[in-house]
Each structure stands twice: as C-alpha cells, then as structure tokens.
C-alpha cells in the first residue's frame, strides 16, 4: 500500500467517527453495515461501511476495485463484470452493457422498431448491443433464445451482485444503500432506478447525484480549509459516458450544536457527447479506416451480424487500452489478433493523431465549462480550486483545455478520480444510517432541471360579457414551480384561490435544452405527470356555514431522491371562534415559570400552519394571480393586540370574550397519471421479482456445488499428502496404505474436469 493511500486511510479513520450506539454490546453491531454503489455508465464501484472500521472500496471476485457494468448469460449461468466482458469478444449477443442510461427511456407507440433502436443507441453509435425491441413502450433487450430483460431487471441484477460483494467484505448483511445518479438523470430514470432496487429488496437510503457525492468526499478530507468565509471549487468530471462540470460552495455555518461545514451546488452543466466512450469510438473508427487503407477489404463487409459485433468489440477494447497508454506515452501500437478472419490488425497511433481525432470535442468541453460558470454567476478568477474527477480526466488534451479556459497552471488531483463518487456515497450512507455517528456535514443536493406547473385558468368567477352566448376558451396558465438547481429536499405550495370544482394540473420540465438528447428525441414530450383533483365541491360543502374559503392548496415535494411529486391537496378555510381573554397581567413569578417551562416543552403553537411552515419551509406560488406569493398568516384578532396599560386595574374585572381566526382544512382526492414513462403494474413487478429470485436460486445452487467440489478436492489432496508422510509409512502396512490411496487417485482429475459421475450434480 502506498504512503498516499495509507494517509488517506488514517484521515478517513479520523474523519469518519463511526460509533455504533450499542458499541459496548458487540452483538448489537451485527447486521448494521451500509454500502454505496457508484453505478457508472461503464463501471461500477462499491463502498462499504462497517462498525469500527474506516469505509473502504469493495474488491470484486477478481480482486479489482471496479467492476464493468455488464451482465452476460451463458447457458443457464449468469456472468457479471469481467467474466461478462470476456464473453463479449466471443458472443457479444449474450452480453448486456451500457444499460444504465436506458433506464426510464421509451418511445411513442407506433414508432418502428428500427427507429426505436436508433433512438436508444443515439449516444452509443458503433457499440455492439444485443437486439432492442419494444415491449409495452419499454425497452427490452433480447437474447438469442427469445428471453428478454428490461433495463430495470438488468440493473437490479447488478445491484444485487454489488450487495453480495459488500456483504462478503463486511462479513454481515447490508442494511442500507446510497446510489449515485448522474447529474442529467431525468425523473423517469430516477424512478426506474428505485424500482430496480425494489426488485431485489435493496433498501435505498438516498439517490445522491454524482457531483454532490464528489463534493462531499472532497469536503470531508478538507474540513480544515472550510471556514466561515465561503470557498468555491469547480469539479470537472469527465467520465465514460459524459462530462459534468459543477461549481460548489463550501462554508461553515453556525448551528446550535456548533459549527457545521456545508456544501451547496451553485452551478452545473454537462454534455453527454464528451466522454471516454466517445473517444474510444472515434479512435476505433480511425484505426479501422487505417486498416482498410493498408489494402485490406472493408472490415465489416461480408461478415454476418455476430462476427461484425465480435470484431467491433475487440477493436473497442483495444482502442480503450491505447487511449489509456497515450495519456502517459507519445505513441503506441494498436494490435488485434484475428481481427477479420485470420488477419491481424497492427496500427501505430501517436498522441498528436489521437488529439486531432478528438478535436471536435474541444469546443464542446469549453462550452460546458463556461455554462457551469455562467449558471453560478462566477468567473474563473472566483474559483479557489479546480478538481479533476473521472477516468477520462487523465487524458492530456482534457487537462490542457481546462487549464487554458480557467487560467490555471495546475489542476487539483487530490481526490481519487475513479472512487470519489463511491466514497462520497458511502459517507452519506453512514450519515443517514441510525447505526452510526458521523461528523456532521450538511449536504444540499440540487435538481438539474426546472419544473413547471400547467393548468387552465378558472373563468367561472370572471365578469360576464355582453354576449352571454359567446363561449370563451379557458386560458392556459404556466408557472415556474422549481427553478433549475433548486435545493432538495424542498416543499412548495401552490394556492388556487377561486376554485370551487374539480380541476387538473400537469407537471412538466421547464427548459427543453437541458434535457438529454435521447430523452427529448425518444419521448417527444416533456410532461412528467397529470394530477386530477377531485372532490373540491364536496370538501367545500362539508365546512361549517360560517367558514370562509381560502382556496385549494396543492403541496408539492421535491424529495431527497430528486423526485417531484404531489404530497397532498386540501381546501383551506378560516372560521372565527370566541375565546376567553384573561385581562389580569401575569405576575413576575408566573412569567418566570412559563419561560422555564417553554425551554423544555418548546412552547405551544395554536396554529397548525405555523408548526407546518417551520417544519416544511413552505412558500406559496402565486398560481392564479391571487394575493401574494406567501401563504397569508391568520389575521390577528383583538386578542392579539396589546392591552392598554391602566393605572389601576380592577382586581375582580369579569373575563371578556374575543374572536380569533382559526384555520381548518379538508382533504381533496388526487389521482396522478404518470406521463413520461409507463409505470409497471403490480403484477409486472411481481413477475420480475419472481424471475430474478429464480435466477438467484440457480446461481446459489451452482455456487454451493462449486464450494462442495472445492472442499472435497482440498480434502482429497490433503489425504494424499498425509499418505506420503514417512511416520505414517512406519506404522502402516502396504496393503492398508494402498486401500486408503486407491479411492483418492481418480478424483482430482475428474473434479478438475467437472464431468465426474461419482458425485451427484445439483
């Protein structure tokens, strides 16, 4: 272990004060481990936190710290990670890759299969994928045997595999998980990821955006640099399937329990076209062109689809390897054995040539940087640090453009570019788990998209026109509900002052240019959900006769996962009630007693609205041009006015009654129809669970058989070694020795071939 990694481990041990509540009783600390999953577009990294240990990155079966996002099927056996990618070069039609960004994507009914496939692969042109066909407007990836799996099912398989790795490392079950999501993930993609976790019963503590996870990881190791003076850091994340530039502000805020460091996202921008995979594809295309220029026939001519995918998979793997080597060397030779039939590929590529190939990406990366700074209203001079994240950030031309655009001689490389997201999510998982105590660090994630609320203006209470027979069409109203980069979680209340009957609302995205290209191209709409509010008239009629209607309030919640939904809807009324007013001034001793009591009780609140407002931090949006943007406080009655000072108050003055306005509510039924992605039915979800459970049982049976064979093989070898012991020869006859050795001799060869009939198969 390098000194840098040792130092990081010591720092983490100091930074992350993991203390189990039942630390004095060791058995109580069993089964409280939490984990994180950095579900990247091409790689998966898993972190785990266990009691009494610093958080760590989980090693996979091949003892590597990251696992390819790949699921393969070979006969009745499932393959994950490296085992699946190895199969790609032989039978790519049996391996599913790059399915994370297919979550939440579907196409309109009536589109052809080819158009749907092209839309799904719009960001993966040139990557060999299994067939994609439509199934109830959902993407379905098919195998040659006719079976198919949705992206949610494939993601669920990968999450379950990650949980097994984490549980093996922790030595105990995992009780919670924080999943990372890219900055551009839409509402449908976030819901689909939660459904994937639900399919394998994985408790999700939070969906945390990758920029927020990186910022948390960086801030946790830089607490000494975070002060009451705000500092600004730019994170440039150039990953396998996209580039995200995020501007984060760090500051220490004064809390009741002391000073707490905090982070807030000020600005953000991304481009999915600038990525490590896109560089690989361009480099692979150039190598293939040069191969043909050497006099070879066109690479893919005359090949069937399967052989073409195999050749393409080999070339992409080699292009990725060459790209990595060119980051440290000026040139390298790309080599692919049996690229086309018996013909080998051997092409020399220099770093200069590679950068010329990637030249179209240069202005795109500069645009992402400037957009992130513009959204934060900052200039490069306002940045305190610039930190590199993501595997493709090691490419020299990427660093050069960042230095030129930001005016920096050096770029920060003091975070692990590959593991920062997984470590940040693991920190967040420990903070959210009740089993751990973690040094406080306030994290404010943000919504990448603005959200609008759409409805028809109610014309029922408007003035009548001279032409009573003329029918006026209602006016369409659109209001900004959440602006871009709104902090999450956050609640909003929209008040409809003049509604007396049922009506509908529509939630939609705001700025269409922010949507991922394949999302707007495939979906052809930006509506998220339609909400039908019913029973308004019934709720109004159920109020007391003296009640005044104050409108219909729709409460919206942008939760910790970045998912927007209607929390509840209600009709609000005000009624006046008479209360007895005590005119006698409380004594000094009584005031002191009330003050001391309030310290323990927190004080009494007469209004539900006041308590709710402090807890939810709700603010009304002026939806219909009503009165004001904030929810009106109850009008103070005479009881709230200060009593005049009198020189000689009467001792036995009779008690008087005063009126006070009180808020009451009646619930309104809301029916929500999801519009951006077809929500699977309960039956479909249960069927998917059953399929995954059946596959898991097959895997477990195979694993048990392999363990049994391995243990038996070890026992046989151990017995044979003991039979060679000289002391045993001295006290054992030759006949006894041969009778003991004979059953063991044929076993090892048969076991190694795994075709022996001496042991019943599972």
RAKASUL-V168356 format. One line per field, one symbol per residue. psi: psi as a letter, one per 20 degrees, with the letter a starting at -180 (. if undefined). Layout:
psi->???
//
This chain:
psi->prhghghhghghhggnnooqhlhinhiijpkjqqrqonnrhhqpppqqpqpjqqqqppqahjkqiqpqnppqoockpqqqchhghhigigmhijpprkigjipjprrqpiqrhhhgghghjhjkpippqrqprqnljqpppqrhjiqqprhggghhghghghhggghhghjrqpirqppqqrhjprghhghhhhhghhhjlopohqopqgghgghggghhjkhhioaippqppppoonahkrpppppqppqpqprhjappqqqpohqqqroihorhhhgggggghgghghghijiqrpgipjqrgghghgghgghgghhggggghihiqhrqpppoplgocjpqpoppprhghghhhjhhighgghhgghgghghilrrhiiphqpppqqhiiipghghghggghilphqqpkjqohhjhgghghgghghhipiiqpqppopporqpiqqpqpprppojhjrqqrhnhippppqppppqogprqkpqpqqqqpppohjpiaqrqqpprqfohiiqqghghhghkrjpgqppopqkghghghiqqhiqppjrppopqpoahjjpprpgrqqpprpqpqpqppohppqrhhgggghgghhhhijqqphphggghhhgilqpqpnhkkaoriqppqpppahhiqppqpqhnqqgkpqpqpqqppppqqpqpppopophipppqrhghghggggghhghhgggggghggggghgggghgghhghhhiiphhhhhjpqhghghhhhghhgiggghhhikjqjhppq.
//
